[in-house]
């Protein structure tokens, strides 16, 4: 017998409907323990929050409707292929099946036995009113709310996965909270978040649970990166001086509130001895590059060098042109370093970087090779970091 405390680490065979053979099969889905089942989240959801009357079904919208099935027929359209037609009120339904045996198909008999039918799908305009083709159906009322849809494989249905999750959730209270109280804020407890991400009451509950679990994942990832590392002091840059003021004065526009806030936060980070790890996030055209340029000017004003890495050579060339236009009038040298440059050109830039004759270098992965060294690198900027797989 397994102790209740150990149930989360128990093999999936303790869950109903999973024997040794099936347990081997679902390893492909990453499901080996009860904990794996809890942390294998739905890939999407079906909106079962509202049941629409068949007469009120909207065309072009996924929705759940319910009623008594009438005018049910089945006819052969070719060898083995059959079409089943029926109606829920004014809504026409069609299913296509393959059945070469005698008599009616299994699907037809299942529909025929149904006293009431719940149908989920997208209605399209038909000759005699709205119709659904091959909709999903239930002969018993499904769980109302958002229906989870899990990653599947051959021989494993979504209904099976839901049953496994329901069984695993009986032990979810054993999950320890991993976020410190100071970091939790308004996030729900870990137990509640896991429950809600599997069976959310509504879209608002889902978003809160998902946000909490995404934050948790990043938090644990960063802890893992820092495990065993010794924190080293960073470089404390000087407070904003004349060079930074000249740069800000040269801007042909006023900073937005978001940009001004970001600049203050970057300044605070750079003037501290604690190494800066700051994410600047914003829509295209929101002015993130101004924040990067500000950081570069501040670093150079403290006799530091700046490396800016971008995901493609095209973007690197565009960024160099922009930075040259913004920074070279201030006496700040900007160079390009990409793999597509001639060998002599690359060597020239590498020598200048090592000697401290280049203040800012923009490039691709060519910046992080063993051949590149800096005299006094004090700021590294990664543009569009998600495209590097970060």
C-alpha positions in Angstrom: 0.0 0.0 0.0 1.2 3.5 -0.9 1.2 6.1 1.8 -0.9 9.1 1.0 2.1 11.4 1.3 3.8 9.4 -1.5 0.9 9.3 -3.9 2.1 12.2 -6.2 5.3 10.2 -7.0 3.4 7.0 -7.5 3.2 5.4 -11.0 0.2 6.2 -13.2 -1.0 2.7 -12.7 -2.6 3.8 -9.4 -5.1 5.8 -11.4 -8.3 4.2 -12.7 -8.1 2.7 -16.2 -4.3 2.6 -16.5 -2.7 -0.8 -16.5 0.9 -1.7 -17.1 0.5 -1.8 -20.9 -1.2 1.5 -21.1 1.3 3.0 -18.7 4.1 2.1 -21.2 2.1 3.7 -24.0 1.5 7.0 -22.4 5.1 7.5 -21.5 5.2 9.2 -25.0 2.9 11.9 -23.5 5.3 12.4 -20.6 3.0 10.7 -18.1 4.7 8.4 -15.7 3.6 9.5 -12.3 0.5 11.1 -10.7 2.5 14.3 -10.5 3.0 14.2 -14.3 -0.7 13.9 -14.8 -1.3 17.0 -12.7 1.3 19.1 -14.5 0.4 18.1 -18.0 -1.9 21.0 -18.7 -4.7 21.3 -21.4 -3.6 22.5 -24.8 -6.9 24.4 -25.3 -10.5 24.5 -24.0 -14.0 24.1 -25.4 -16.4 26.7 -24.2 -19.3 24.9 -22.5 -20.2 27.8 -20.2 -23.6 28.3 -21.9 -26.0 25.9 -23.6 -27.8 27.6 -26.5 -31.3 26.6 -27.7 -31.1 25.0 -31.2 -33.3 27.9 -32.6 -30.7 30.4 -31.3 -27.6 28.9 -32.7 -25.3 31.5 -34.3 -23.6 30.8 -37.6 -19.8 30.7 -37.6 -19.4 30.4 -33.8 -18.4 27.3 -31.7 -21.2 26.6 -29.3 -23.0 24.0 -27.3 -26.6 23.3 -27.9 -29.0 20.7 -26.6 -32.4 19.1 -27.6 -34.2 16.0 -28.7 -33.0 14.4 -31.9 -35.6 14.0 -34.6 -35.8 12.8 -38.2 -32.8 10.5 -37.8 -31.8 8.7 -41.0 -28.9 6.8 -42.4 -28.2 6.1 -46.1 -25.3 4.6 -48.1 -23.5 7.0 -50.4 -20.8 4.6 -51.7 -19.3 1.3 -50.7 -19.0 1.4 -47.0 -19.5 5.1 -46.7 -22.7 6.3 -45.1 -24.3 9.6 -44.2 -26.4 10.1 -41.0 -28.8 13.1 -40.9 -30.9 14.4 -38.0 -32.3 17.5 -36.5 -32.3 19.4 -33.2 -35.2 21.7 -33.6 -34.4 23.8 -36.7 -30.7 22.8 -36.6 -29.7 20.2 -39.1 -27.0 17.7 -38.2 -24.8 15.5 -40.5 -22.3 12.8 -39.7 -20.3 10.6 -42.1 -19.3 7.1 -41.2 -17.7 4.0 -42.7 -19.7 0.8 -42.2 -19.7 -2.2 -44.5 -21.5 -4.7 -42.3 -25.2 -5.6 -42.3 -27.7 -3.3 -40.7 -27.1 0.2 -39.4 -23.8 1.6 -38.1 -22.8 1.8 -34.5 -23.0 5.6 -34.5 -26.5 5.5 -35.9 -27.6 3.1 -33.2 -26.0 5.2 -30.5 -27.8 8.3 -31.7 -31.0 6.4 -32.0 -30.8 5.4 -28.3 -30.2 8.9 -27.1 -33.1 10.4 -25.3 -31.5 13.9 -25.4 -28.4 15.1 -27.3 -25.8 17.8 -26.5 -24.0 18.9 -29.6 -20.9 21.0 -29.9 -19.6 22.5 -33.1 -19.7 25.4 -35.6 -22.9 26.0 -37.5 -22.8 26.9 -41.2 -25.6 28.4 -43.3 -27.5 25.7 -45.1 -30.2 25.5 -47.7 -32.9 25.0 -45.1 -31.3 26.9 -42.2 -28.1 26.4 -40.0 -26.4 23.1 -40.0 -23.5 21.3 -38.3 -21.3 18.8 -40.1 -19.7 16.0 -37.9 -20.2 17.8 -34.6 -19.0 16.4 -31.3 -22.0 15.1 -29.3 -22.8 13.8 -25.8 -25.7 11.6 -24.8 -25.3 12.9 -21.2 -24.9 16.5 -20.1 -21.2 17.4 -20.2 -19.5 19.3 -17.4 -20.5 22.9 -17.9 -17.7 25.5 -17.9 -14.5 25.3 -20.0 -13.9 21.8 -21.1 -10.1 20.9 -21.2 -8.6 19.4 -24.3 -5.4 17.5 -23.6 -2.5 16.3 -25.9 -3.5 12.9 -27.2 -2.1 9.9 -29.1 -3.5 6.9 -30.9 -5.7 4.9 -28.5 -6.0 7.6 -25.9 -9.2 9.8 -25.8 -9.7 13.1 -24.2 -12.4 11.6 -22.0 -9.8 9.2 -20.6 -7.4 12.0 -19.8 -10.1 13.9 -18.1 -10.8 10.9 -15.8 -7.2 10.5 -15.0 -6.9 14.2 -14.1 -10.0 14.1 -11.9 -8.5 11.1 -10.0 -5.1 12.8 -9.6 -6.8 16.1 -8.4 -8.0 14.2 -5.3 -4.4 14.4 -4.1 -3.6 17.9 -5.3 -3.7 19.3 -1.8 -0.4 17.5 -1.2 1.4 19.9 -3.5 3.6 22.2 -1.5 3.5 26.0 -2.2 6.8 26.8 -3.9 6.5 30.6 -4.1 7.7 32.7 -1.1 4.8 34.7 0.5 6.5 38.0 -0.6 6.3 36.9 -4.2 2.8 35.5 -4.2 1.0 38.8 -4.3 -2.5 38.3 -5.7 -1.7 35.0 -7.3 -3.8 32.0 -6.1 -2.3 29.2 -4.1 -0.5 26.6 -6.1 -3.2 24.0 -5.3 -6.0 26.3 -6.5 -4.0 27.3 -9.6 -3.5 23.7 -10.7 -7.2 22.9 -10.1 -8.3 26.0 -12.1 -6.0 25.4 -15.0 -7.5 22.0 -15.6 -11.1 22.9 -14.9 -11.5 26.7 -14.9 -14.9 28.2 -14.0 -14.5 30.8 -16.7 -11.9 32.6 -18.8 -11.0 35.0 -16.0 -10.2 32.1 -13.6 -8.1 30.4 -16.4 -6.0 33.5 -17.0 -5.3 34.0 -13.3 -4.3 30.3 -12.9 -2.2 30.3 -16.0 -0.4 33.6 -15.1 0.5 32.1 -11.6 1.8 28.9 -13.1 3.9 30.7 -15.8 5.4 32.9 -13.1 6.2 29.8 -11.0 7.9 28.1 -14.0 10.1 31.1 -14.6 10.8 31.5 -10.9 11.9 27.9 -10.5 13.9 28.1 -13.8 15.9 31.1 -12.5 16.5 29.4 -9.2 17.9 26.4 -11.1 20.2 28.6 -13.1 21.6 30.2 -9.9 22.0 27.0 -8.0 25.6 26.5 -6.9 26.6 29.9 -8.4 28.4 32.6 -6.4 26.9 36.0 -6.8 29.5 38.4 -8.0 29.4 42.1 -7.8 28.5 43.9 -11.0 29.9 47.2 -12.3 28.4 50.3 -10.7 28.0 53.0 -13.4 28.2 56.7 -12.7 25.0 58.7 -12.3 23.8 60.4 -15.4 26.2 63.1 -16.5 26.7 65.5 -19.5 26.9 62.7 -22.1 23.6 61.2 -21.1 22.0 64.6 -20.9 23.2 65.4 -24.4 21.7 62.2 -25.7 18.3 62.8 -24.1 18.3 66.4 -25.4 19.0 65.2 -28.9 15.9 63.0 -29.1 13.4 64.5 -31.6 10.4 63.6 -29.4 9.3 63.6 -25.7 9.7 60.3 -23.8 6.4 58.5 -23.0 5.7 57.7 -19.4 6.5 54.1 -20.0 9.9 55.0 -21.5 10.7 57.4 -18.7 9.8 54.7 -16.1 12.0 52.2 -17.9 15.0 54.6 -18.0 14.7 55.3 -14.3 14.7 51.6 -13.6 17.6 50.9 -15.9 19.6 53.8 -14.3 18.9 52.4 -10.8 20.1 48.9 -11.9 23.2 50.2 -13.7 24.3 52.4 -10.8 24.1 49.5 -8.4 26.8 46.8 -7.9 24.1 44.2 -8.3 24.3 42.7 -11.8 21.3 43.9 -13.9 18.9 41.3 -15.4 16.1 43.4 -16.7 13.5 42.5 -19.4 12.2 45.5 -21.4 8.9 44.4 -23.0 6.6 46.4 -25.4 4.8 46.4 -28.7 6.6 47.0 -32.0 7.2 50.8 -32.2 6.7 51.4 -28.5 10.3 52.8 -28.1 12.3 50.0 -26.6 15.4 50.9 -28.7 15.6 54.3 -26.9 15.9 52.5 -23.6 18.8 50.4 -25.1 20.5 53.5 -26.5 20.2 55.2 -23.1 21.8 52.2 -21.4 24.6 52.2 -24.0 25.3 55.9 -23.5 25.3 55.5 -19.7 27.8 52.6 -20.0 30.2 54.5 -22.3 30.0 57.5 -20.0 31.5 55.2 -17.3 34.3 54.0 -19.7 32.5 50.8 -20.4 31.8 49.0 -23.7 28.4 47.7 -24.9 27.5 44.6 -26.9 24.1 44.3 -28.5 23.1 41.0 -30.0 20.2 40.7 -32.4 18.8 37.5 -34.1 19.5 38.2 -37.8 22.1 39.9 -39.9 19.5 42.1 -41.5 18.3 43.4 -38.1 22.0 43.9 -37.1 22.7 46.1 -40.1 19.5 48.1 -39.4 20.3 48.6 -35.7 23.9 49.7 -36.5 22.6 52.4 -38.9 20.2 53.6 -36.3 22.8 53.6 -33.5 25.4 55.3 -35.6 22.9 58.1 -36.4 22.0 58.5 -32.7 25.4 58.0 -30.9 28.2 58.9 -33.2 27.3 62.7 -33.0 28.0 62.3 -29.3 31.5 60.9 -30.0 30.5 57.2 -29.4 31.9 54.7 -31.9 29.6 52.0 -33.2 30.6 48.9 -35.2 29.0 45.9 -36.8 30.2 42.3 -36.2 28.4 39.5 -38.1 29.4 36.2 -39.6 28.8 37.4 -43.2 31.5 40.0 -43.0 34.9 39.4 -44.7 37.5 37.8 -42.5 39.7 40.9 -42.4 36.8 43.2 -41.5 35.9 40.9 -38.6 39.5 40.8 -37.4 39.7 44.6 -37.6 36.6 44.9 -35.3 37.8 42.2 -32.9 41.2 44.0 -32.5 39.4 47.3 -31.9 37.1 45.8 -29.3 40.0 44.2 -27.4 41.9 47.5 -27.4 38.9 49.5 -26.3 38.7 51.5 -29.5 35.1 50.5 -30.1 32.4 51.7 -27.7 29.3 49.8 -29.0 29.2 46.7 -31.1 26.1 45.3 -32.7 26.0 41.7 -34.1 24.6 38.3 -34.1 25.9 35.1 -32.6 29.3 36.1 -33.9 29.6 38.2 -30.7 29.8 35.2 -28.4 32.6 33.3 -30.1 35.9 32.6 -28.4 37.6 35.0 -30.8 35.8 38.0 -29.4 37.2 39.8 -26.3 36.5 43.2 -24.8 38.6 45.6 -22.9 35.9 46.7 -20.6 32.5 45.2 -21.4 29.9 46.6 -18.9 26.5 46.2 -20.6 25.1 43.4 -22.8 21.8 43.9 -24.6 19.8 41.0 -26.3 17.2 42.3 -28.8 14.2 40.1 -29.4 15.5 37.5 -27.0 12.5 35.1 -27.6 13.9 34.5 -31.1 17.1 33.1 -29.5 15.1 30.5 -27.7 15.4 32.3 -24.4 
